[in-house]
């Protein structure tokens, strides 16, 4: 994904509050001044109190309902996080064993605790194993040709991932840096290489392929874990920011309903009030679109290559 396009900022990098504010302004301009200029109609009817009151009342009910639903879901999530002590202990032990297995694979005494450095370590180890295997198989024309294509693709993806992880500052940056890392195709390519040329592989070469498969498994597992943490943090931020946005909107809407005469007849003001009442829904949409886009573009973690491809599905071809 291009790191410089406005679309990337709107979808991923931009603050959801800023994107929501831009959306409110854009919708107001569209349904207000632009619509009046295109339709060439008098704005008096739109600003009339009889039209404004039922519209704002509907939005007020919707905002309160949205806030209640999000708070309820957040409370249920917090309740589910209160797991018994023994389950917490097993979770911590699982993470410790996972890191120990990783340290044995990369031959390091301590694996990095930072998610970005941890994934960079795994990706670098995969590339090093692939390059070493290519040197060991040098001279076998059939195996060397297949492996050369595989290492070339693996090296390109690993460099891209490493560059992205080097600049990663948060969980979202980590997910975006690894979103295109094609775990399924790499595993399939290694297994195909081992099956096709297994009779010519030494025990050391076969063990090296097994270590690469284990490293790729650790990479995919780590990425899925960090993605889960990201999604959890996203909806936690959504709950907090939705309360911050909804309360002022509800307060202003209630004030307008009580003092309708003070704002009726002013088309620009009434249009802005109506659009601002939709701000909580716009905020929810910005978070939902970002999470859904990340989930959609993330490569499958399993050994099936489920993404649509053009041409052959052979990762070594």
C-alpha positions in Angstrom: 0.0 0.0 0.0 1.2 3.5 -0.9 2.4 5.4 2.2 1.8 8.8 0.7 -1.7 8.9 -0.7 -4.6 10.8 0.9 -6.6 7.7 0.8 -4.1 5.9 3.1 -4.4 8.9 5.5 -8.2 8.7 5.5 -8.3 5.0 5.9 -5.5 4.3 8.3 -3.1 7.0 9.5 -5.4 9.9 10.2 -6.9 10.5 13.6 -10.5 9.2 13.6 -11.7 12.4 15.2 -10.1 14.5 12.5 -11.5 12.3 9.8 -14.9 12.6 11.4 -14.6 16.4 11.5 -13.7 16.5 7.9 -16.6 14.2 7.1 -19.0 16.6 9.0 -17.7 19.6 7.1 -17.9 17.8 3.7 -21.4 16.6 4.3 -22.5 20.0 5.5 -21.1 21.7 2.4 -22.7 19.1 0.2 -26.2 19.2 1.6 -26.0 22.9 2.4 -24.4 25.5 0.1 -23.7 23.1 -2.8 -27.2 21.6 -2.7 -28.8 25.0 -2.6 -26.7 26.2 -5.5 -27.5 23.1 -7.6 -31.2 22.9 -6.8 -31.7 26.7 -6.9 -34.3 26.5 -4.2 -35.1 28.7 -1.3 -33.6 27.4 2.0 -36.5 28.7 4.1 -38.4 25.3 4.1 -35.3 23.5 5.3 -34.8 25.9 8.2 -38.4 25.9 9.2 -39.0 24.8 12.8 -41.7 22.2 11.9 -39.0 20.3 9.8 -36.1 20.8 12.2 -37.7 19.5 15.4 -38.7 16.0 14.2 -35.4 15.6 12.4 -33.3 16.5 15.4 -35.5 14.4 17.7 -34.9 11.4 15.5 -31.1 12.0 15.5 -31.1 12.5 19.3 -32.8 9.2 19.8 -30.3 7.5 17.5 -27.3 9.1 19.2 -28.5 7.9 22.6 -29.2 4.5 21.3 -25.8 4.2 19.7 -24.1 5.4 22.8 -26.0 2.8 24.9 -25.1 0.0 22.6 -21.4 0.8 22.5 -21.2 1.2 26.2 -23.0 -2.1 26.7 -20.7 -3.9 24.3 -17.7 -2.4 26.0 -18.9 -3.5 29.4 -19.4 -7.1 28.1 -15.9 -7.1 26.7 -14.4 -5.9 30.0 -16.4 -8.6 31.8 -14.9 -11.3 29.4 -11.4 -10.0 30.1 -11.8 -10.7 33.8 -10.7 -14.3 33.5 -9.8 -16.6 36.4 -6.2 -16.7 37.8 -5.3 -20.1 36.4 -6.3 -19.1 32.9 -4.2 -15.9 33.2 -1.3 -18.0 34.3 -1.7 -20.4 31.4 -1.8 -17.4 29.0 1.4 -16.0 30.4 3.2 -19.4 30.3 2.1 -19.9 26.7 3.7 -16.6 25.7 6.9 -17.5 27.6 7.1 -20.9 25.9 6.4 -19.2 22.5 9.3 -16.8 23.0 11.6 -19.6 24.2 10.8 -21.6 21.0 11.5 -18.5 19.0 14.9 -18.0 20.7 15.9 -21.5 20.0 15.1 -21.1 16.3 17.0 -17.9 15.9 19.8 -19.0 18.3 19.5 -15.9 20.5 19.5 -15.8 24.3 16.6 -13.4 24.6 14.0 -12.5 21.9 13.0 -8.8 21.6 10.0 -7.8 23.7 8.9 -5.0 21.4 6.5 -6.3 18.7 8.1 -4.6 15.8 11.6 -5.8 16.7 10.3 -9.3 17.4 8.7 -9.6 13.9 11.8 -8.1 12.3 13.9 -10.8 14.0 11.7 -13.5 12.7 11.6 -12.2 9.2 15.3 -11.7 9.1 15.9 -15.3 10.3 13.6 -16.6 7.6 15.6 -14.8 4.9 18.9 -15.9 6.4 17.8 -19.5 6.4 16.5 -19.3 2.8 19.8 -17.7 1.6 21.8 -20.4 3.4 19.7 -23.1 1.9 20.2 -21.6 -1.6 24.0 -21.8 -1.1 23.8 -25.4 0.1 21.7 -26.4 -3.0 23.9 -24.6 -5.4 24.9 -26.9 -8.2 21.5 -28.8 -8.3 20.1 -27.1 -11.4 16.4 -28.1 -10.9 16.3 -27.4 -7.1 18.4 -24.2 -7.6 16.0 -22.7 -10.1 13.0 -23.3 -8.0 14.7 -22.1 -4.9 16.1 -19.0 -6.6 12.6 -17.9 -7.5 11.3 -18.6 -4.0 14.2 -16.7 -2.3 13.8 -13.7 -4.6 10.1 -13.3 -3.7 10.8 -14.0 0.0 13.7 -11.5 0.0 11.5 -8.8 -1.6 8.7 -9.3 0.9 11.1 -9.5 3.9 12.8 -6.2 2.9 9.5 -4.5 2.6 8.3 -5.8 5.9 11.6 -4.9 7.7 11.5 -1.4 6.3 7.9 -0.9 7.5 8.7 -2.4 10.9 11.7 -0.2 11.4 9.5 2.9 11.3 6.6 1.4 13.2 5.5 3.4 16.2 2.3 1.7 17.1 0.3 -1.5 16.7 -1.5 -0.2 13.6 1.9 0.5 12.0 3.0 -3.0 12.7 -0.2 -4.5 11.1 0.2 -2.3 8.1 3.8 -3.2 7.6 3.0 -6.9 7.7 -0.4 -6.9 6.0 1.0 -8.2 2.6 3.4 -10.7 4.0 2.3 -13.8 2.1 2.6 -16.5 4.8 0.4 -19.0 3.0 2.2 -18.9 -0.3 5.6 -19.1 1.4 4.6 -22.2 3.4 3.2 -23.8 0.3 6.3 -23.0 -1.7 8.6 -24.6 1.0 6.5 -27.7 1.3 6.4 -28.0 -2.5 10.2 -27.6 -2.7 10.7 -30.2 -0.1 8.3 -32.7 -1.7 9.6 -32.1 -5.3 13.3 -32.3 -4.4 13.2 -34.3 -1.2 15.2 -37.2 -2.6 18.1 -34.8 -3.3 18.0 -33.0 0.0 20.4 -33.8 2.8 19.3 -34.1 6.4 20.7 -30.7 7.2 18.9 -29.1 4.2 15.6 -30.8 5.2 16.1 -29.5 8.8 16.7 -26.0 7.5 13.4 -26.1 5.6 11.7 -27.3 8.7 13.1 -24.4 10.7 11.9 -22.0 8.0 8.4 -23.4 8.3 8.6 -23.1 12.1 9.8 -19.5 11.8 7.0 -18.6 9.4 4.5 -20.2 11.8 5.9 -18.0 14.6 5.7 -14.9 12.4 2.0 -15.6 11.4 1.1 -16.4 15.0 2.7 -13.2 16.3 1.1 -11.1 13.6 -2.4 -12.5 14.4 -1.8 -11.9 18.1 -0.8 -8.3 17.5 -3.8 -7.8 15.2 -6.0 -9.0 18.0 -4.5 -6.4 20.3 -4.9 -3.7 17.7 -8.6 -4.5 17.2 -9.2 -4.5 21.0 -7.4 -1.2 21.3 -9.4 0.2 18.3 -12.8 -0.5 19.9 -11.6 0.7 23.3 -10.7 4.0 21.7 -14.0 4.0 19.8 -15.9 3.8 23.1 -13.9 6.6 24.7 -14.1 8.9 21.7 -17.8 8.1 21.0 -18.6 9.3 24.5 -16.6 12.5 24.0 -18.4 13.2 20.7 -21.9 12.1 21.6 -22.3 14.0 24.9 -21.7 17.5 23.3 -23.9 16.6 20.4 -26.7 15.4 22.6 -26.4 18.6 24.8 -26.5 20.9 21.8 -29.4 19.0 20.2 -31.4 19.1 23.4 -30.7 22.9 23.7 -31.9 23.5 20.1 -35.1 21.5 20.7 -35.8 23.6 23.7 -35.0 26.9 21.9 -36.0 26.2 18.3 -37.1 29.7 17.7 -33.5 31.0 18.2 -32.2 29.0 15.2 -35.0 28.6 12.8 -34.9 30.7 9.7 -31.1 30.4 9.6 -30.4 27.8 7.0 -26.7 27.5 7.4 -27.0 27.0 11.2 -29.8 24.5 11.0 -28.0 22.5 8.3 -24.8 22.4 10.4 -26.9 21.3 13.5 -28.5 18.5 11.5 -25.2 17.3 10.1 -23.4 17.6 13.5 -26.0 15.4 15.0 -24.7 12.6 12.7 -21.1 13.0 14.0 -21.3 9.9 16.3 -22.4 7.8 13.3 -19.6 9.2 11.2 -17.1 8.4 14.0 -18.4 4.8 14.2 -18.1 4.5 10.4 -14.5 5.7 10.4 -13.4 3.1 12.9 -15.4 0.3 11.3 -14.0 1.0 7.8 -10.5 1.1 9.1 -10.8 -2.2 11.0 -12.6 -3.9 8.2 -10.0 -2.7 5.6 -7.2 -4.0 7.8 -9.0 -7.4 8.2 -9.7 -7.6 4.5 -6.2 -6.8 3.3 -4.4 -8.9 5.8 -3.0 -12.1 4.2 -4.5 -15.3 5.5 -2.7 -16.8 8.5 -3.3 -20.4 7.6 -1.7 -22.5 5.0 -4.5 -21.9 2.5 -3.9 -19.1 0.0 -7.4 -17.5 -0.1 -6.6 -14.2 -1.8 -7.7 -13.8 -5.4 -4.8 -14.2 -7.8 -4.3 -13.8 -11.5 -2.8 -16.7 -13.3 -1.3 -19.7 -11.6 -1.6 -20.4 -7.9 1.8 -22.0 -7.7 3.9 -19.8 -5.3 7.1 -21.1 -6.9 6.2 -20.4 -10.5 
